[in-house]
Amino acid sequence: MRVMIYQLRILKGLLYPKRSFFQLEKAESVYDLRLKLFLLFLMSTLVFAVSGFAGIGSHVFSSELTEGSSGEFEWLKSYFIAGRFILGLFYAALIIFFQALWFWTLTDVPYSKLVVLQAFIFPILLLEQAINIFLTVQLNLPWSSSPFSLGPIAQYMTDKRYFIYFLGCISLFKVWVISIQLYGLRILSRRRQLSLFGIVLGVHLIFWLGSAFLAFLDFKKIL
């Protein structure tokens, strides 16, 4: 009996989602998944390492960076970049594996197919990260003030930092991601659309609330 194999092509999945998800739904196994995941993790570490090289997020250690000697400065800078590199791995694991696990727990879709779904949307989030790096370096705009998010609107509405960070997490890129996840789950799962919408929105709310909380924390006082 012939086994139907789906070959993972991320760009094709983004450009032709209907065809890709229908092929994935009928497939019994996925080919090339490990290689593509390795490349996605590599891309994530590179993007986060670049943000570390640009000094994004180093305000927590700014006093230590300026008060020490040149040797200590280079050591702390290397340490910080390495930390961002590891953060890139952690970020990729959360988005690809944890969100897939969340969907697998609450739907009837095989875990491997959900990992493929997350592989489709992950480059969109990396693109957002790269644009935020550009905005920070070139225009001195933090991610919460990105023109592609609700952060600037929140800043006109209130001065509550947590609320600003929370709305700053909601961007056009996140809407794009949610739309692809919903579309894919509608094809892959037998669950009702309203239920799928709650499942997808729920995991994103967890990430947005968590991201806003981490941004809100004053790590200078904690450290």
LUMPATI-935578 format. One record per residue: residue number from 1; x negated, z negated, y negated of N, C-alpha, C in turn; residue in one letter. Coordinates in steps of 0.05 Angstrom, whole numbers, plus 5000, padded with zeros to 4 digits. Layout:
N
<site NUM, <X, Z, Y>, <X, Z, Y>, <X, Z, Y>, 'A'>
...
END
This chain:
223
<site 1, <4983, 5000, 5024>, <5000, 5000, 5000>, <4982, 5000, 4975>, 'M'>
<site 2, <4989, 5017, 4956>, <4972, 5020, 4932>, <4977, 4997, 4913>, 'R'>
<site 3, <4955, 4985, 4903>, <4957, 4963, 4884>, <4955, 4974, 4855>, 'V'>
<site 4, <4974, 4967, 4838>, <4973, 4976, 4811>, <4954, 4959, 4794>, 'M'>
<site 5, <4935, 4972, 4782>, <4914, 4958, 4767>, <4916, 4965, 4738>, 'I'>
<site 6, <4915, 4945, 4720>, <4916, 4950, 4691>, <4888, 4947, 4680>, 'Y'>
<site 7, <4878, 4968, 4667>, <4851, 4966, 4655>, <4854, 4957, 4626>, 'Q'>
<site 8, <4842, 4935, 4619>, <4845, 4923, 4593>, <4830, 4940, 4572>, 'L'>
<site 9, <4845, 4949, 4553>, <4835, 4964, 4529>, <4848, 4951, 4505>, 'R'>
<site 10, <4833, 4935, 4490>, <4844, 4919, 4469>, <4854, 4937, 4446>, 'I'>
<site 11, <4838, 4956, 4438>, <4847, 4974, 4416>, <4872, 4989, 4423>, 'L'>
<site 12, <4873, 4998, 4447>, <4897, 5013, 4457>, <4921, 4994, 4456>, 'K'>
<site 13, <4917, 4969, 4463>, <4939, 4950, 4463>, <4950, 4945, 4435>, 'G'>
<site 14, <4932, 4946, 4415>, <4941, 4942, 4388>, <4955, 4967, 4376>, 'L'>
<site 15, <4945, 4991, 4384>, <4955, 5016, 4373>, <4980, 5025, 4388>, 'L'>
<site 16, <4981, 5020, 4414>, <5004, 5028, 4430>, <5014, 5005, 4447>, 'Y'>
<site 17, <5025, 4985, 4433>, <5034, 4960, 4447>, <5056, 4965, 4467>, 'P'>
<site 18, <5075, 4982, 4462>, <5098, 4987, 4480>, <5087, 4997, 4507>, 'K'>
<site 19, <5071, 5018, 4506>, <5060, 5030, 4531>, <5043, 5009, 4545>, 'R'>
<site 20, <5026, 4995, 4530>, <5007, 4976, 4543>, <5021, 4953, 4556>, 'S'>
<site 21, <5042, 4942, 4543>, <5056, 4919, 4555>, <5073, 4928, 4579>, 'F'>
<site 22, <5084, 4951, 4579>, <5099, 4961, 4602>, <5081, 4966, 4626>, 'F'>
<site 23, <5057, 4977, 4621>, <5037, 4980, 4642>, <5028, 4953, 4653>, 'Q'>
<site 24, <5023, 4934, 4634>, <5014, 4908, 4642>, <5036, 4893, 4659>, 'L'>
<site 25, <5061, 4897, 4651>, <5083, 4883, 4666>, <5084, 4892, 4695>, 'E'>
<site 26, <5079, 4918, 4700>, <5081, 4928, 4727>, <5055, 4925, 4743>, 'K'>
<site 27, <5033, 4917, 4729>, <5007, 4915, 4743>, <5006, 4890, 4761>, 'A'>
<site 28, <4991, 4892, 4782>, <4987, 4870, 4801>, <4960, 4856, 4796>, 'E'>
<site 29, <4942, 4870, 4783>, <4916, 4858, 4776>, <4905, 4871, 4751>, 'S'>
<site 30, <4886, 4857, 4738>, <4875, 4866, 4712>, <4846, 4872, 4716>, 'V'>
<site 31, <4838, 4896, 4708>, <4810, 4905, 4711>, <4795, 4902, 4684>, 'Y'>
<site 32, <4770, 4893, 4685>, <4753, 4892, 4662>, <4759, 4868, 4644>, 'D'>
<site 33, <4774, 4848, 4654>, <4782, 4826, 4637>, <4758, 4808, 4630>, 'L'>
<site 34, <4741, 4802, 4648>, <4719, 4784, 4642>, <4700, 4795, 4622>, 'R'>
<site 35, <4694, 4821, 4624>, <4676, 4834, 4606>, <4687, 4834, 4577>, 'L'>
<site 36, <4713, 4840, 4575>, <4726, 4841, 4548>, <4727, 4813, 4536>, 'K'>
<site 37, <4732, 4793, 4553>, <4733, 4765, 4543>, <4705, 4757, 4534>, 'L'>
<site 38, <4685, 4765, 4548>, <4657, 4758, 4540>, <4652, 4770, 4512>, 'F'>
<site 39, <4660, 4795, 4508>, <4655, 4809, 4483>, <4671, 4795, 4460>, 'L'>
<site 40, <4695, 4786, 4466>, <4711, 4772, 4446>, <4699, 4745, 4438>, 'L'>
<site 41, <4689, 4731, 4458>, <4675, 4705, 4452>, <4650, 4710, 4436>, 'F'>
<site 42, <4636, 4732, 4443>, <4611, 4738, 4428>, <4618, 4745, 4399>, 'L'>
<site 43, <4639, 4761, 4395>, <4647, 4767, 4368>, <4655, 4742, 4352>, 'M'>
<site 44, <4669, 4724, 4366>, <4677, 4699, 4352>, <4653, 4682, 4344>, 'S'>
<site 45, <4633, 4680, 4361>, <4610, 4664, 4354>, <4595, 4677, 4331>, 'T'>
<site 46, <4594, 4704, 4330>, <4580, 4718, 4309>, <4594, 4714, 4282>, 'L'>
<site 47, <4620, 4716, 4282>, <4636, 4712, 4257>, <4632, 4684, 4247>, 'V'>
<site 48, <4634, 4664, 4264>, <4631, 4636, 4255>, <4602, 4630, 4247>, 'F'>
<site 49, <4583, 4642, 4261>, <4555, 4639, 4253>, <4549, 4650, 4225>, 'A'>
<site 50, <4561, 4673, 4219>, <4559, 4685, 4193>, <4570, 4666, 4172>, 'V'>
<site 51, <4593, 4654, 4178>, <4605, 4635, 4159>, <4587, 4611, 4154>, 'S'>
<site 52, <4573, 4603, 4176>, <4554, 4581, 4173>, <4530, 4589, 4157>, 'G'>
<site 53, <4520, 4613, 4161>, <4498, 4624, 4146>, <4505, 4626, 4116>, 'F'>
<site 54, <4530, 4633, 4110>, <4539, 4634, 4083>, <4544, 4607, 4070>, 'A'>
<site 55, <4543, 4586, 4087>, <4546, 4559, 4077>, <4575, 4550, 4074>, 'G'>
<site 56, <4593, 4565, 4086>, <4622, 4557, 4085>, <4627, 4532, 4102>, 'I'>
<site 57, <4637, 4512, 4089>, <4642, 4487, 4102>, <4619, 4467, 4101>, 'G'>
<site 58, <4597, 4475, 4088>, <4573, 4457, 4086>, <4576, 4437, 4064>, 'S'>
<site 59, <4598, 4436, 4049>, <4601, 4417, 4028>, <4601, 4388, 4038>, 'H'>
<site 60, <4608, 4385, 4064>, <4607, 4358, 4076>, <4579, 4347, 4076>, 'V'>
<site 61, <4559, 4365, 4079>, <4531, 4356, 4081>, <4516, 4364, 4056>, 'F'>
<site 62, <4529, 4371, 4034>, <4516, 4382, 4010>, <4495, 4362, 3999>, 'S'>
<site 63, <4502, 4337, 3998>, <4483, 4317, 3987>, <4457, 4316, 4004>, 'S'>
<site 64, <4461, 4316, 4031>, <4437, 4315, 4048>, <4420, 4340, 4045>, 'E'>
<site 65, <4434, 4363, 4041>, <4419, 4389, 4039>, <4402, 4390, 4014>, 'L'>
<site 66, <4412, 4378, 3992>, <4398, 4380, 3967>, <4377, 4358, 3963>, 'T'>
<site 67, <4381, 4335, 3975>, <4363, 4312, 3971>, <4339, 4313, 3988>, 'E'>
<site 68, <4340, 4326, 4011>, <4318, 4326, 4029>, <4296, 4346, 4022>, 'G'>
<site 69, <4274, 4346, 4037>, <4253, 4365, 4033>, <4261, 4392, 4043>, 'S'>
<site 70, <4244, 4412, 4037>, <4250, 4440, 4045>, <4251, 4442, 4076>, 'S'>
<site 71, <4234, 4427, 4089>, <4235, 4427, 4119>, <4260, 4416, 4130>, 'G'>
<site 72, <4269, 4393, 4118>, <4294, 4381, 4126>, <4318, 4399, 4119>, 'E'>
<site 73, <4316, 4413, 4097>, <4337, 4432, 4089>, <4341, 4454, 4109>, 'F'>
<site 74, <4318, 4466, 4118>, <4320, 4487, 4138>, <4330, 4477, 4165>, 'E'>
<site 75, <4322, 4452, 4172>, <4330, 4441, 4197>, <4361, 4436, 4197>, 'W'>
<site 76, <4370, 4424, 4175>, <4399, 4418, 4173>, <4415, 4444, 4171>, 'L'>
<site 77, <4404, 4465, 4158>, <4418, 4490, 4156>, <4420, 4503, 4184>, 'K'>
<site 78, <4398, 4502, 4199>, <4399, 4513, 4227>, <4418, 4497, 4244>, 'S'>
<site 79, <4418, 4471, 4241>, <4437, 4454, 4256>, <4466, 4461, 4249>, 'Y'>
<site 80, <4471, 4466, 4224>, <4498, 4472, 4215>, <4507, 4499, 4226>, 'F'>
<site 81, <4489, 4519, 4225>, <4496, 4546, 4236>, <4501, 4545, 4266>, 'I'>
<site 82, <4484, 4529, 4280>, <4489, 4525, 4309>, <4516, 4512, 4314>, 'A'>
<site 83, <4523, 4493, 4297>, <4549, 4481, 4300>, <4572, 4500, 4296>, 'G'>
<site 84, <4569, 4518, 4277>, <4590, 4539, 4272>, <4590, 4558, 4296>, 'R'>
<site 85, <4567, 4564, 4308>, <4566, 4581, 4331>, <4583, 4569, 4354>, 'F'>
<site 86, <4579, 4543, 4359>, <4594, 4529, 4379>, <4624, 4529, 4372>, 'I'>
<site 87, <4629, 4525, 4347>, <4657, 4525, 4338>, <4671, 4552, 4344>, 'L'>
<site 88, <4655, 4573, 4342>, <4666, 4600, 4349>, <4674, 4601, 4378>, 'G'>
<site 89, <4658, 4589, 4395>, <4666, 4589, 4424>, <4691, 4572, 4428>, 'L'>
<site 90, <4692, 4549, 4415>, <4715, 4532, 4417>, <4740, 4545, 4406>, 'F'>
<site 91, <4738, 4559, 4384>, <4761, 4572, 4372>, <4771, 4594, 4391>, 'Y'>
<site 92, <4753, 4610, 4402>, <4762, 4631, 4421>, <4776, 4619, 4445>, 'A'>
<site 93, <4765, 4597, 4456>, <4777, 4584, 4479>, <4805, 4574, 4473>, 'A'>
<site 94, <4808, 4563, 4449>, <4835, 4552, 4441>, <4855, 4574, 4439>, 'L'>
<site 95, <4847, 4596, 4425>, <4866, 4617, 4420>, <4873, 4632, 4446>, 'I'>
<site 96, <4852, 4639, 4461>, <4857, 4656, 4485>, <4867, 4640, 4509>, 'I'>
<site 97, <4854, 4618, 4516>, <4861, 4603, 4540>, <4882, 4582, 4536>, 'F'>
<site 98, <4881, 4567, 4514>, <4900, 4546, 4510>, <4928, 4557, 4503>, 'F'>
<site 99, <4929, 4577, 4485>, <4955, 4589, 4479>, <4967, 4603, 4504>, 'Q'>
<site 100, <4949, 4616, 4520>, <4959, 4629, 4544>, <4970, 4607, 4564>, 'A'>
<site 101, <4957, 4584, 4565>, <4966, 4562, 4582>, <4993, 4552, 4572>, 'L'>
<site 102, <4996, 4550, 4545>, <5022, 4541, 4534>, <5044, 4561, 4542>, 'W'>
<site 103, <5039, 4587, 4539>, <5060, 4607, 4547>, <5065, 4606, 4577>, 'F'>
<site 104, <5044, 4602, 4593>, <5047, 4602, 4622>, <5064, 4578, 4631>, 'W'>
<site 105, <5061, 4555, 4617>, <5076, 4531, 4624>, <5106, 4535, 4618>, 'T'>
<site 106, <5112, 4550, 4597>, <5139, 4551, 4587>, <5154, 4578, 4594>, 'L'>
<site 107, <5139, 4597, 4607>, <5152, 4622, 4614>, <5147, 4628, 4644>, 'T'>
<site 108, <5155, 4651, 4653>, <5152, 4660, 4680>, <5131, 4681, 4683>, 'D'>
<site 109, <5113, 4683, 4664>, <5093, 4705, 4664>, <5067, 4695, 4677>, 'V'>
<site 110, <5054, 4711, 4694>, <5028, 4703, 4705>, <5007, 4697, 4684>, 'P'>
<site 111, <4990, 4677, 4689>, <4971, 4668, 4669>, <4952, 4691, 4661>, 'Y'>
<site 112, <4943, 4707, 4680>, <4923, 4729, 4674>, <4935, 4749, 4654>, 'S'>
<site 113, <4961, 4754, 4656>, <4973, 4773, 4638>, <4976, 4761, 4610>, 'K'>
<site 114, <4980, 4735, 4609>, <4981, 4721, 4583>, <4954, 4720, 4570>, 'L'>
<site 115, <4933, 4718, 4586>, <4906, 4720, 4575>, <4901, 4747, 4562>, 'V'>
<site 116, <4912, 4768, 4576>, <4910, 4795, 4565>, <4924, 4797, 4538>, 'V'>
<site 117, <4948, 4785, 4537>, <4964, 4784, 4512>, <4947, 4772, 4490>, 'L'>
<site 118, <4934, 4750, 4496>, <4918, 4736, 4475>, <4893, 4752, 4468>, 'Q'>
<site 119, <4883, 4767, 4487>, <4860, 4784, 4481>, <4868, 4806, 4461>, 'A'>
<site 120, <4893, 4815, 4462>, <4902, 4835, 4443>, <4902, 4824, 4414>, 'F'>
<site 121, <4912, 4799, 4411>, <4916, 4788, 4384>, <4891, 4775, 4372>, 'I'>
<site 122, <4871, 4768, 4389>, <4848, 4753, 4379>, <4832, 4769, 4359>, 'F'>
<site 123, <4827, 4795, 4361>, <4813, 4809, 4340>, <4827, 4808, 4313>, 'P'>
<site 124, <4853, 4806, 4313>, <4867, 4803, 4287>, <4859, 4777, 4273>, 'I'>
<site 125, <4857, 4756, 4288>, <4849, 4730, 4277>, <4820, 4730, 4268>, 'L'>
<site 126, <4803, 4745, 4283>, <4775, 4747, 4275>, <4773, 4764, 4249>, 'L'>
<site 127, <4790, 4784, 4247>, <4790, 4800, 4222>, <4798, 4782, 4198>, 'L'>
<site 128, <4817, 4764, 4203>, <4825, 4746, 4181>, <4802, 4727, 4174>, 'E'>
<site 129, <4788, 4717, 4194>, <4765, 4700, 4189>, <4744, 4715, 4173>, 'Q'>
<site 130, <4738, 4740, 4180>, <4718, 4756, 4166>, <4727, 4761, 4137>, 'A'>
<site 131, <4752, 4767, 4132>, <4762, 4771, 4105>, <4760, 4745, 4089>, 'I'>
<site 132, <4766, 4723, 4101>, <4763, 4697, 4087>, <4734, 4691, 4079>, 'N'>
<site 133, <4716, 4699, 4096>, <4687, 4696, 4090>, <4680, 4713, 4065>, 'I'>
<site 134, <4690, 4737, 4065>, <4685, 4755, 4042>, <4697, 4744, 4017>, 'F'>
<site 135, <4721, 4734, 4018>, <4734, 4723, 3994>, <4720, 4698, 3984>, 'L'>
<site 136, <4710, 4682, 4003>, <4696, 4658, 3994>, <4669, 4664, 3981>, 'T'>
<site 137, <4654, 4682, 3994>, <4627, 4689, 3984>, <4628, 4705, 3958>, 'V'>
<site 138, <4646, 4725, 3957>, <4646, 4744, 3935>, <4664, 4734, 3912>, 'Q'>
<site 139, <4686, 4721, 3918>, <4705, 4713, 3897>, <4709, 4683, 3894>, 'L'>
<site 140, <4694, 4668, 3911>, <4695, 4639, 3910>, <4724, 4629, 3915>, 'N'>
<site 141, <4738, 4642, 3933>, <4765, 4635, 3940>, <4764, 4621, 3968>, 'L'>
<site 142, <4772, 4596, 3970>, <4774, 4584, 3997>, <4796, 4596, 4013>, 'P'>
<site 143, <4796, 4591, 4039>, <4816, 4604, 4057>, <4844, 4597, 4049>, 'W'>
<site 144, <4848, 4572, 4038>, <4875, 4564, 4031>, <4885, 4578, 4006>, 'S'>
<site 145, <4868, 4593, 3992>, <4876, 4608, 3969>, <4875, 4638, 3974>, 'S'>
<site 146, <4874, 4646, 3999>, <4874, 4674, 4006>, <4899, 4688, 3996>, 'S'>
<site 147, <4897, 4711, 3983>, <4921, 4726, 3974>, <4938, 4736, 3997>, 'P'>
<site 148, <4927, 4735, 4021>, <4943, 4744, 4045>, <4959, 4721, 4057>, 'F'>
<site 149, <4957, 4697, 4045>, <4971, 4674, 4056>, <4991, 4663, 4036>, 'S'>
<site 150, <5005, 4642, 4044>, <5024, 4628, 4026>, <5011, 4606, 4010>, 'L'>
<site 151, <4984, 4603, 4013>, <4970, 4582, 3998>, <4972, 4584, 3968>, 'G'>
<site 152, <4968, 4608, 3956>, <4971, 4609, 3927>, <4999, 4602, 3917>, 'P'>
<site 153, <5020, 4609, 3933>, <5047, 4602, 3925>, <5050, 4571, 3926>, 'I'>
<site 154, <5039, 4559, 3947>, <5040, 4530, 3950>, <5027, 4516, 3927>, 'A'>
<site 155, <5005, 4527, 3916>, <4991, 4515, 3894>, <5007, 4515, 3868>, 'Q'>
<site 156, <5026, 4534, 3866>, <5044, 4535, 3843>, <5067, 4515, 3846>, 'Y'>
<site 157, <5073, 4509, 3872>, <5096, 4492, 3878>, <5089, 4462, 3877>, 'M'>
<site 158, <5065, 4455, 3885>, <5058, 4427, 3887>, <5028, 4423, 3885>, 'T'>
<site 159, <5019, 4398, 3882>, <4991, 4392, 3882>, <4984, 4376, 3907>, 'D'>
<site 160, <5002, 4374, 3926>, <4998, 4360, 3951>, <4979, 4377, 3969>, 'K'>
<site 161, <4955, 4367, 3974>, <4935, 4383, 3988>, <4944, 4390, 4016>, 'R'>
<site 162, <4956, 4371, 4030>, <4964, 4378, 4058>, <4984, 4400, 4059>, 'Y'>
<site 163, <5003, 4400, 4041>, <5023, 4421, 4040>, <5011, 4448, 4033>, 'F'>
<site 164, <4991, 4447, 4015>, <4977, 4472, 4008>, <4961, 4483, 4031>, 'I'>
<site 165, <4947, 4465, 4046>, <4932, 4474, 4069>, <4951, 4485, 4091>, 'Y'>
<site 166, <4974, 4472, 4094>, <4993, 4481, 4115>, <5003, 4509, 4109>, 'F'>
<site 167, <5012, 4513, 4085>, <5022, 4540, 4077>, <4999, 4560, 4076>, 'L'>
<site 168, <4975, 4551, 4071>, <4952, 4568, 4071>, <4946, 4579, 4099>, 'G'>
<site 169, <4955, 4565, 4119>, <4951, 4574, 4147>, <4970, 4597, 4154>, 'C'>
<site 170, <4992, 4599, 4139>, <5012, 4620, 4145>, <5004, 4645, 4129>, 'I'>
<site 171, <4997, 4666, 4142>, <4987, 4690, 4129>, <4999, 4715, 4142>, 'S'>
<site 172, <4994, 4737, 4129>, <5003, 4763, 4140>, <4991, 4768, 4167>, 'L'>
<site 173, <4967, 4759, 4171>, <4953, 4763, 4197>, <4968, 4747, 4219>, 'F'>
<site 174, <4976, 4722, 4212>, <4990, 4705, 4231>, <5017, 4718, 4238>, 'K'>
<site 175, <5031, 4729, 4218>, <5056, 4742, 4223>, <5052, 4766, 4242>, 'V'>
<site 176, <5031, 4781, 4238>, <5024, 4803, 4255>, <5019, 4794, 4284>, 'W'>
<site 177, <5004, 4772, 4287>, <4999, 4761, 4313>, <5025, 4752, 4327>, 'V'>
<site 178, <5042, 4738, 4312>, <5067, 4728, 4323>, <5085, 4751, 4332>, 'I'>
<site 179, <5085, 4772, 4316>, <5102, 4795, 4323>, <5093, 4808, 4349>, 'S'>
<site 180, <5066, 4810, 4353>, <5056, 4822, 4378>, <5061, 4804, 4402>, 'I'>
<site 181, <5057, 4778, 4398>, <5063, 4759, 4420>, <5092, 4760, 4428>, 'Q'>
<site 182, <5110, 4760, 4409>, <5138, 4761, 4415>, <5145, 4787, 4429>, 'L'>
<site 183, <5135, 4810, 4419>, <5140, 4835, 4432>, <5130, 4836, 4460>, 'Y'>
<site 184, <5106, 4826, 4464>, <5094, 4826, 4491>, <5110, 4808, 4510>, 'G'>
<site 185, <5117, 4784, 4501>, <5132, 4766, 4518>, <5160, 4776, 4525>, 'L'>
<site 186, <5172, 4791, 4506>, <5198, 4803, 4512>, <5197, 4822, 4535>, 'R'>
<site 187, <5174, 4836, 4538>, <5171, 4855, 4560>, <5162, 4841, 4586>, 'I'>
<site 188, <5145, 4822, 4583>, <5133, 4809, 4606>, <5150, 4787, 4618>, 'L'>
<site 189, <5168, 4775, 4602>, <5183, 4752, 4611>, <5213, 4759, 4612>, 'S'>
<site 190, <5227, 4743, 4629>, <5256, 4746, 4631>, <5271, 4725, 4614>, 'R'>
<site 191, <5256, 4709, 4600>, <5268, 4689, 4582>, <5282, 4702, 4559>, 'R'>
<site 192, <5302, 4688, 4548>, <5317, 4698, 4525>, <5299, 4700, 4500>, 'R'>
<site 193, <5306, 4718, 4482>, <5290, 4723, 4458>, <5288, 4698, 4441>, 'Q'>
<site 194, <5310, 4684, 4437>, <5310, 4660, 4420>, <5291, 4639, 4432>, 'L'>
<site 195, <5292, 4636, 4458>, <5274, 4617, 4472>, <5245, 4625, 4468>, 'S'>
<site 196, <5239, 4651, 4471>, <5212, 4660, 4467>, <5202, 4656, 4439>, 'L'>
<site 197, <5220, 4660, 4420>, <5213, 4656, 4392>, <5205, 4627, 4387>, 'F'>
<site 198, <5221, 4608, 4399>, <5214, 4580, 4396>, <5188, 4573, 4409>, 'G'>
<site 199, <5182, 4585, 4432>, <5157, 4580, 4446>, <5133, 4589, 4430>, 'I'>
<site 200, <5135, 4614, 4419>, <5113, 4625, 4403>, <5109, 4610, 4377>, 'V'>
<site 201, <5131, 4605, 4363>, <5129, 4591, 4337>, <5119, 4562, 4342>, 'L'>
<site 202, <5127, 4550, 4364>, <5119, 4523, 4369>, <5088, 4519, 4371>, 'G'>
<site 203, <5075, 4537, 4386>, <5046, 4535, 4389>, <5032, 4540, 4362>, 'V'>
<site 204, <5043, 4559, 4346>, <5031, 4564, 4320>, <5035, 4541, 4301>, 'H'>
<site 205, <5057, 4527, 4302>, <5062, 4504, 4286>, <5042, 4482, 4292>, 'L'>
<site 206, <5036, 4479, 4318>, <5016, 4459, 4326>, <4989, 4466, 4314>, 'I'>
<site 207, <4981, 4491, 4315>, <4955, 4499, 4304>, <4955, 4496, 4274>, 'F'>
<site 208, <4977, 4503, 4260>, <4978, 4501, 4231>, <4977, 4472, 4222>, 'W'>
<site 209, <4992, 4455, 4235>, <4992, 4427, 4228>, <4964, 4415, 4233>, 'L'>
<site 210, <4952, 4422, 4256>, <4925, 4412, 4262>, <4904, 4422, 4243>, 'G'>
<site 211, <4905, 4447, 4236>, <4886, 4459, 4217>, <4888, 4446, 4190>, 'S'>
<site 212, <4913, 4442, 4181>, <4918, 4430, 4155>, <4908, 4401, 4155>, 'A'>
<site 213, <4912, 4387, 4177>, <4903, 4359, 4179>, <4872, 4357, 4177>, 'F'>
<site 214, <4859, 4375, 4192>, <4829, 4375, 4191>, <4819, 4382, 4164>, 'L'>
<site 215, <4832, 4401, 4150>, <4824, 4408, 4123>, <4829, 4386, 4103>, 'A'>
<site 216, <4850, 4370, 4109>, <4858, 4348, 4091>, <4839, 4324, 4093>, 'F'>
<site 217, <4827, 4321, 4117>, <4810, 4298, 4121>, <4785, 4299, 4103>, 'L'>
<site 218, <4777, 4276, 4092>, <4753, 4275, 4076>, <4730, 4266, 4094>, 'D'>
<site 219, <4716, 4287, 4105>, <4695, 4281, 4124>, <4670, 4267, 4111>, 'F'>
<site 220, <4668, 4270, 4085>, <4646, 4256, 4071>, <4649, 4225, 4074>, 'K'>
<site 221, <4673, 4216, 4072>, <4678, 4187, 4075>, <4676, 4179, 4104>, 'K'>
<site 222, <4686, 4196, 4122>, <4685, 4190, 4151>, <4656, 4188, 4161>, 'I'>
<site 223, <4640, 4208, 4152>, <4612, 4209, 4161>, <4595, 4189, 4146>, 'L'>
END
